[in-house]
Amino acid sequence: MTVLPTALDTNSPEYASNRAAMAEKLAELETEHAKALAGGGEKYVARHRGRGKLPARERIELLVDPDTPFLELSPLAAWGSDYAVGASLVTGIGVIEGVECLITANDPTVRGGASNPWTLKKALRANEIAFANRLPCVSLVESGGADLPSQKEIFIPGGALFRDITRLSAAQIPTVAVVFGNSTAGGAYVPGMSDHTVMIKEQSKVFLGGPPLVKMATGEESDDESLGGAEMHARTSGLADHFAVDEHDAIRQARRIVARLNWRKAHTDPGPAEPPKYDEDELLGIVPGDLKAPFDPREVIARLVDGSDFDAFKPLYGTSLVTGWARLHGYPVGILANAQGVLFSEESQKAAQFIQLANQRDIPLLFLHNTTGYMVGKEYEQGGIIKHGAMMINAVANSRVPHLSVLMGASYGAGHYGMCGRAYDPRFLFAWPSSKSAVMGPQQLAGVLSIVARASAAAKGQPYDDEADAGLRAMVEQQIEAESLPMFLSGRLYDDGVIDPRDTRTVLGMCLSAIHTAPVEGARGGFGVFRM
């Protein structure tokens, strides 16, 4: 075995400082996660329970197998917006009757579970994950439909939700809807288009138009039950495939539906895996509070992979990018991890070759980000940094093996692209609280704007206001700093969640297991033209 050694001194002042900075960020993250867990607040949660109903996360807890983890996705959706953190929807991956499923659950304590623009983005991301990884979908439905004041941002793109349900079914990926309350107007198409639908006596209400709308449109007098109640749909319309007497019975029936799917993963379980040789708790003290300070990503890899066993690829070439092979929870992975931050020509060419090898061998790739981007300057431009960076990005863009990305530190500029940022369709992308991502660092961006403004003034023969320049730079730095933080980016669905570094191995293991529900096949050629 090629076990990675460790040089991490847990008694050093640097380690203590790093750990303290990470602890502070984790406390901030916990505060924001608590907002999502609180739903609509005590008043609305109490009112919901008073109606004999379970909150969304309790429904999920009863749905998944006992003592199995639930990987919640995008819990900070809508953070920093006018809408509730979490976007009135819970999404994630859980195991039901031994089957890994993509689970969504409306949170009816937040504006009746109504969908806002961020709810839509979060639901579409969940469907994307289900489709790419061939995960059966179980929807726990209770929503009044679109949040009407924001309909202009929901109605037209929202049709993709129903399109996705039909495409999942056409791809032989099962879809199950369990209706816990209202599923009105467009929301009626969720149970209407799902392969299997469960409704609950005197609780489920599914109709294109409720009694007030029917009265206005046709003059017909009707009531909820005769228009869209569970018993009507079970006995008369045939929309309900299963009739449940209460919420617990509905969840039991949903579990039985999944148990009868005869669902098989494309790959067998790799079996037990040896844990890392080093304590995962030490991950808290590796990344510096100041991202300008470098750190050795091998210290992270040693605390993630099975047995801390890692076979490096080209270890003496392009040394600011660590590449190599390992296993994680038994699954083979190729790892690309930034060391000193900057990507040079050598690192770019090394990465392109490594990605090609992973595709030949059908091995998923894990990108561990800490990069300020590709190197700039006359020497590097003349040396071909553009074409070599393009080679790496070409390889990432056309790779067909599944990609996983974790933003540990900086992830700036085109380096974010080359390391498989969100625009390059990683199967999953997570961030640590220590990470930052933007077109460039705040100081650099503000400095560039200052230089351009100063040159413009000089070209016009005008005096330059240095005091105003200092104020502008401070304002720009503050803005870019705020917009590069992980909670801001997570709120916009640019990642699948901000995670505690100590959970990284578990999160990646669950993702790799989900990925292997579908075939894992690399590109066979088809990388386009590599400029040499």
C-alpha positions in Angstrom: 0.0 0.0 0.0 1.0 3.6 -0.7 -0.2 5.2 2.5 0.1 9.0 2.5 2.3 10.3 5.4 1.1 13.3 7.4 3.1 16.3 8.5 0.1 18.0 10.2 1.1 19.2 13.6 -2.1 19.5 15.6 -0.2 21.2 18.4 1.0 24.1 16.3 -0.3 27.7 16.5 -1.1 27.5 12.8 -3.4 24.5 13.3 -5.1 26.1 16.2 -5.7 29.3 14.3 -7.1 27.4 11.3 -9.3 25.3 13.5 -10.7 28.4 15.3 -11.4 30.1 12.0 -13.3 27.0 10.7 -15.2 26.6 14.0 -16.4 30.2 13.6 -17.6 29.6 10.1 -19.3 26.3 11.1 -21.2 28.2 13.8 -22.5 30.7 11.2 -23.5 27.8 9.0 -25.4 26.1 11.8 -27.3 29.3 12.4 -28.4 29.5 8.8 -29.3 25.8 8.6 -31.4 26.2 11.6 -33.5 28.7 9.7 -34.3 26.0 7.1 -35.1 23.5 9.8 -37.5 26.0 11.4 -39.7 26.0 8.3 -42.4 28.7 8.6 -41.7 29.3 12.3 -43.2 28.1 15.5 -46.7 29.5 14.9 -47.1 27.8 11.5 -45.5 24.5 12.6 -47.8 24.3 15.6 -50.8 25.0 13.4 -49.7 22.3 11.0 -49.3 19.8 13.8 -52.7 20.9 15.2 -54.3 19.6 12.0 -52.8 16.2 12.7 -50.1 16.5 10.1 -46.4 15.8 10.2 -43.7 18.3 9.2 -41.8 17.6 6.0 -38.6 16.2 7.5 -40.5 13.9 9.9 -42.3 12.5 6.9 -39.0 11.8 5.3 -37.6 10.3 8.5 -40.5 7.8 8.5 -40.1 7.1 4.8 -36.4 6.2 4.8 -35.1 2.9 6.3 -34.4 3.1 10.0 -30.9 4.2 11.0 -29.9 5.2 7.5 -28.6 8.6 6.6 -30.5 11.2 4.5 -28.3 13.4 2.4 -30.2 16.7 2.2 -29.4 18.8 -0.8 -29.5 22.6 -1.3 -30.7 23.3 2.3 -29.7 27.0 2.0 -31.6 27.6 -1.3 -33.0 31.1 -1.4 -30.5 32.3 1.3 -30.1 36.1 1.0 -33.3 36.5 -1.0 -36.8 37.7 0.0 -37.9 34.1 0.5 -37.5 31.7 3.3 -34.2 29.8 3.6 -34.7 26.3 2.1 -37.2 27.6 -0.4 -40.2 25.7 1.1 -38.9 22.4 -0.3 -36.7 19.6 1.2 -34.8 17.5 -1.3 -32.2 14.8 -0.8 -31.1 11.2 -1.2 -32.3 8.5 1.1 -32.6 4.7 1.2 -36.2 3.3 1.1 -36.5 -0.5 1.4 -32.9 -0.8 0.4 -33.3 1.4 -2.7 -31.5 4.7 -3.0 -34.1 7.3 -4.0 -34.3 11.0 -4.7 -36.8 12.4 -2.3 -38.6 15.8 -2.4 -41.0 17.1 0.2 -43.0 20.4 0.2 -42.8 22.3 3.5 -46.4 23.4 4.0 -45.5 25.5 7.0 -43.9 28.0 4.6 -46.6 29.9 2.8 -48.6 26.7 2.4 -45.8 25.0 0.5 -46.2 27.4 -2.4 -43.4 27.4 -5.0 -41.3 30.5 -5.5 -38.5 30.9 -8.0 -35.9 29.3 -5.8 -38.3 26.3 -5.1 -38.4 25.8 -8.8 -34.6 25.9 -9.2 -34.2 23.5 -6.3 -36.8 21.1 -7.7 -35.2 21.2 -11.2 -31.8 20.5 -9.7 -33.3 17.5 -7.8 -34.8 16.1 -11.1 -31.4 16.6 -12.8 -29.7 14.5 -10.1 -32.3 11.8 -10.3 -32.0 11.6 -14.1 -28.2 11.6 -14.2 -27.9 8.9 -11.5 -31.0 6.9 -12.3 -32.5 7.4 -8.9 -36.2 6.5 -8.4 -38.1 9.7 -7.3 -40.5 9.9 -4.4 -42.4 13.2 -4.0 -44.2 14.1 -0.8 -46.7 16.6 -2.0 -48.5 19.3 -0.2 -48.5 22.6 -2.0 -50.9 25.4 -2.9 -49.0 25.7 -6.2 -47.2 28.8 -7.4 -46.5 31.7 -5.1 -48.8 34.0 -7.2 -46.9 37.3 -6.7 -43.8 35.7 -8.3 -45.7 33.9 -11.0 -43.9 35.8 -13.8 -40.7 34.0 -12.7 -42.3 30.6 -12.2 -45.1 29.9 -14.8 -43.1 29.6 -18.0 -39.9 27.8 -16.7 -42.1 25.8 -14.3 -43.4 23.6 -17.0 -40.0 21.9 -17.0 -41.0 20.2 -13.7 -43.8 18.2 -15.4 -41.6 17.6 -18.4 -39.0 16.1 -16.1 -41.5 13.7 -14.5 -42.5 12.3 -17.9 -38.9 12.0 -19.1 -37.9 10.2 -15.9 -40.7 7.7 -16.5 -39.8 7.3 -20.2 -36.3 6.5 -19.1 -37.7 3.7 -16.8 -36.8 5.7 -13.7 -39.8 5.2 -11.3 -41.7 8.2 -10.0 -44.0 8.0 -6.9 -46.2 10.8 -5.5 -47.7 10.8 -2.0 -50.2 13.5 -1.6 -50.5 14.8 2.0 -52.7 17.8 1.3 -53.4 20.3 -1.4 -52.0 19.6 -4.9 -53.7 22.3 -6.8 -53.7 23.7 -10.4 -50.3 22.9 -12.0 -49.4 21.0 -8.8 -52.1 18.5 -9.7 -49.9 17.3 -12.5 -47.3 15.9 -10.1 -49.6 13.0 -9.0 -51.2 13.0 -12.4 -47.9 12.3 -14.2 -46.2 10.1 -11.6 -46.1 6.3 -12.2 -47.6 5.6 -8.7 -49.9 7.9 -6.6 -50.9 7.6 -3.0 -53.7 9.7 -1.6 -55.0 10.1 2.0 -58.6 10.0 3.2 -60.1 13.4 3.9 -56.7 15.0 3.5 -55.5 14.9 -0.1 -57.0 17.5 -2.4 -56.1 17.2 -6.0 -57.8 19.4 -8.6 -56.9 21.7 -11.5 -59.3 24.3 -10.1 -60.7 24.5 -6.6 -64.3 25.2 -5.7 -63.9 29.1 -6.0 -62.3 28.8 -9.4 -64.9 26.4 -10.6 -67.6 28.7 -9.4 -66.1 31.6 -11.2 -65.4 29.7 -14.4 -68.5 27.6 -14.8 -71.0 28.7 -12.1 -70.9 25.2 -10.7 -71.2 24.7 -7.0 -68.9 22.0 -5.6 -67.0 21.0 -2.5 -63.4 19.9 -2.0 -64.2 16.2 -1.5 -66.4 15.7 -4.5 -64.1 17.8 -6.7 -60.7 16.4 -5.7 -60.8 14.3 -2.6 -58.9 11.1 -2.1 -61.9 8.8 -2.1 -63.3 10.4 -5.3 -59.9 9.9 -7.0 -59.6 6.3 -5.7 -63.2 5.3 -6.6 -64.3 7.5 -9.5 -61.5 9.3 -11.4 -58.9 6.5 -11.0 -56.1 9.1 -10.3 -55.3 7.5 -6.9 -53.6 4.2 -7.2 -53.5 3.7 -3.4 -55.9 4.9 -0.8 -54.4 5.6 2.7 -56.3 6.2 5.9 -53.7 8.5 7.4 -50.2 9.9 6.9 -48.4 6.9 8.5 -50.4 4.5 6.3 -49.5 6.6 3.2 -45.8 6.4 4.0 -46.1 2.7 4.7 -47.7 2.2 1.3 -45.0 4.4 -0.4 -42.4 2.1 1.1 -44.2 -1.0 -0.2 -44.3 0.6 -3.7 -40.6 1.1 -3.7 -40.1 -2.5 -2.3 -42.0 -3.9 -5.3 -40.1 -1.9 -8.0 -37.7 -4.8 -8.6 -35.0 -2.0 -8.8 -31.4 -3.0 -9.4 -28.2 -0.9 -9.3 -26.0 -1.0 -12.4 -23.0 -1.8 -10.1 -22.8 -4.0 -7.1 -21.9 -2.7 -3.6 -18.1 -2.6 -3.3 -18.4 -4.0 0.3 -16.7 -2.8 3.4 -13.8 -0.3 3.1 -10.9 0.5 5.4 -11.3 3.9 7.1 -8.5 6.5 6.7 -5.5 6.2 8.9 -5.9 9.7 10.3 -8.7 11.4 12.2 -11.3 13.2 10.1 -11.7 15.7 12.9 -8.3 17.0 11.9 -9.8 18.3 8.7 -11.0 21.4 10.6 -7.4 22.6 11.1 -5.9 22.2 7.6 -7.4 25.1 5.6 -6.0 28.5 6.7 -8.4 31.2 7.6 -6.5 33.4 5.1 -6.9 31.6 1.7 -3.7 33.4 0.4 -1.8 30.9 2.6 -1.2 27.6 0.9 -1.9 24.2 2.3 -1.1 20.7 1.3 -4.2 18.9 -0.2 -2.6 15.5 0.5 -3.4 16.2 4.1 -7.1 16.3 3.1 -6.8 13.3 0.8 -5.2 11.3 3.6 -8.3 11.9 5.7 -10.8 11.1 3.0 -9.7 8.0 1.1 -9.8 4.3 2.1 -6.8 3.4 4.2 -5.2 6.8 3.3 -3.9 4.8 0.3 -3.1 7.1 -2.7 -1.1 6.3 -5.8 0.1 9.6 -7.2 0.2 10.3 -10.9 3.1 12.5 -12.2 4.1 13.6 -8.7 7.2 15.4 -9.9 5.6 17.3 -12.8 3.1 20.1 -12.4 3.4 19.9 -8.7 0.8 22.6 -7.9 -1.8 20.1 -8.9 -1.9 16.7 -7.1 -3.4 13.9 -9.2 -3.7 10.2 -8.4 -5.8 7.1 -7.8 -7.6 5.9 -4.6 -10.7 4.3 -3.3 -13.4 6.0 -1.3 -15.9 3.8 0.5 -14.7 1.0 -1.8 -15.4 2.9 -5.0 -12.4 3.8 -7.3 -11.8 7.5 -7.8 -9.3 9.6 -9.6 -8.4 12.8 -7.6 -7.3 16.2 -8.8 -6.4 18.6 -5.9 -4.9 22.0 -6.1 -1.7 22.4 -4.1 -0.3 25.9 -4.3 -3.4 27.5 -5.9 -2.1 28.6 -9.3 -2.5 26.4 -12.4 0.5 26.6 -14.8 0.9 25.0 -18.3 2.4 21.8 -16.8 -0.6 21.3 -14.4 -3.0 21.9 -17.2 -1.4 19.3 -19.5 -1.1 16.8 -16.6 -4.8 17.2 -15.7 -5.9 16.6 -19.4 -3.9 13.4 -19.6 -5.2 12.2 -16.2 -8.8 12.9 -17.1 -8.3 10.9 -20.4 -6.9 8.0 -18.4 -9.9 8.1 -16.0 -12.2 7.9 -19.0 -10.4 5.0 -20.4 -10.8 3.1 -17.1 -14.4 4.2 -16.3 -13.3 5.8 -13.0 -15.2 8.7 -11.5 -13.2 11.9 -10.8 -13.1 14.0 -7.6 -12.0 17.6 -7.9 -10.7 19.3 -4.7 -10.6 23.0 -5.3 -8.1 25.5 -4.0 -7.1 27.5 -7.0 -6.7 31.2 -7.8 -6.9 30.4 -11.6 -4.5 30.0 -14.4 -1.1 31.8 -14.3 -0.9 35.2 -16.0 2.1 37.2 -17.2 4.2 37.7 -20.3 6.3 34.6 -19.7 3.3 32.4 -19.2 1.3 33.8 -22.1 4.3 33.2 -24.4 4.6 29.7 -23.0 1.0 28.9 -24.1 -1.0 29.1 -20.9 -4.2 29.9 -22.9 -4.0 26.8 -25.1 -2.9 24.6 -22.2 -5.6 25.9 -19.9 -8.0 25.3 -22.8 -6.8 21.7 -23.0 -7.7 21.1 -19.4 -11.1 22.7 -19.8 -11.7 20.7 -23.0 -10.9 17.5 -21.1 -13.2 18.4 -18.2 -16.0 19.5 -20.5 -16.0 16.3 -22.7 -15.2 13.8 -19.9 -18.1 11.3 -19.5 -17.2 9.7 -16.2 -19.1 11.1 -13.2 -17.5 14.1 -11.6 -17.6 15.2 -7.9 -16.4 18.6 -6.8 -15.6 20.0 -3.3 -14.6 23.6 -2.9 -12.2 23.6 0.0 -10.5 27.0 -0.4 -10.3 29.4 -3.3 -12.0 28.7 -6.6 -11.4 31.7 -8.8 -11.6 32.5 -12.5 -11.1 29.9 -15.2 -9.5 27.7 -12.5 -13.1 27.1 -11.2 -14.0 25.9 -14.7 -11.0 23.7 -15.2 -11.6 22.1 -11.8 -15.2 21.3 -12.8 -17.3 24.1 -11.4 -21.1 24.1 -11.6 -21.2 25.1 -15.3 -19.4 21.8 -16.2 -22.1 19.6 -14.8 -20.5 17.7 -11.9 -22.9 15.1 -10.6 -22.5 16.7 -7.2 -20.8 19.8 -6.0 -20.3 20.7 -2.3 -18.5 23.6 -0.5 -16.7 23.9 2.8 -17.5 26.9 4.9 -13.9 28.1 4.2 -14.4 28.3 0.5 -14.7 31.4 -1.8 -15.5 31.6 -5.5 -15.6 34.5 -7.9 -14.2 35.7 -11.1 -11.1 36.8 -9.1 -10.2 37.8 -5.5 -11.9 41.0 -4.2 -8.6 42.9 -3.9 -7.5 42.0 -7.4 -10.9 42.8 -8.9 -11.1 46.2 -7.2 -7.5 46.9 -8.3 -8.2 46.1 -11.9 -11.2 48.4 -11.9 -9.1 51.1 -10.3 -6.3 50.7 -12.9 -8.8 50.9 -15.8 -10.5 54.0 -14.4 -7.1 55.7 -13.8 -6.0 55.0 -17.3 -9.3 56.3 -18.7 -8.9 59.5 -16.8 -5.3 59.9 -18.0 -6.3 59.3 -21.7 -8.9 62.1 -21.4 -6.4 64.4 -19.7 -8.5 64.6 -16.6 -7.3 64.6 -13.0 -7.9 61.4 -11.0 -9.8 61.6 -7.7 -7.7 59.3 -5.4 -10.1 59.7 -2.5 -13.1 58.6 -4.6 -10.9 55.8 -5.9 -10.2 54.5 -2.4 -13.9 54.6 -1.6 -14.8 52.7 -4.8 -12.2 50.1 -4.2 -13.5 49.5 -0.6 -17.1 49.2 -1.9 -16.1 46.8 -4.6 -14.0 44.7 -2.3 -16.9 44.4 0.2 -19.3 43.5 -2.5 -17.1 40.8 -4.1 -16.2 39.4 -0.8 -19.9 39.0 0.2 -20.8 37.5 -3.2 -17.9 35.0 -3.1 -18.9 33.4 0.3 -20.3 29.9 0.3 -23.7 30.7 1.8 -24.4 33.3 -0.8 -23.5 30.9 -3.6 -25.3 28.0 -2.0 -28.4 30.2 -1.8 -28.3 30.5 -5.6 -28.0 26.7 -6.1 -24.4 27.0 -7.3 -23.6 24.1 -5.1 -25.5 21.2 -3.6 -24.8 22.2 0.0 -22.2 23.7 2.3 -20.9 20.9 4.5 -18.8 20.3 7.6 -15.4 19.2 6.4 -15.6 16.2 8.9 -18.7 14.9 6.9 -16.9 15.0 3.5 -16.0 11.3 3.4 -19.6 10.3 4.3 -21.2 12.8 1.8 -18.9 11.6 -1.0 -19.5 8.0 -0.2 -23.3 8.5 -0.4 -22.8 10.3 -3.7 -20.6 7.6 -5.1 -23.1 5.0 -4.2 -25.9 7.0 -5.9 -23.7 7.5 -8.9 -23.2 3.8 -9.3 -26.9 3.2 -9.5 -26.4 4.2 -13.2 -23.7 2.8 -15.6 -20.3 4.5 -15.2 -18.8 4.8 -18.6 -16.0 7.1 -19.8 -15.6 8.9 -23.1 -14.0 6.9 -25.8 -12.3 9.6 -27.8 -14.5 12.6 -28.6 -12.4 15.1 -26.7 -12.3 17.5 -29.7 -9.1 19.2 -30.8 -6.4 19.6 -28.2 -4.2 22.6 -29.2 -0.6 21.5 -28.8 
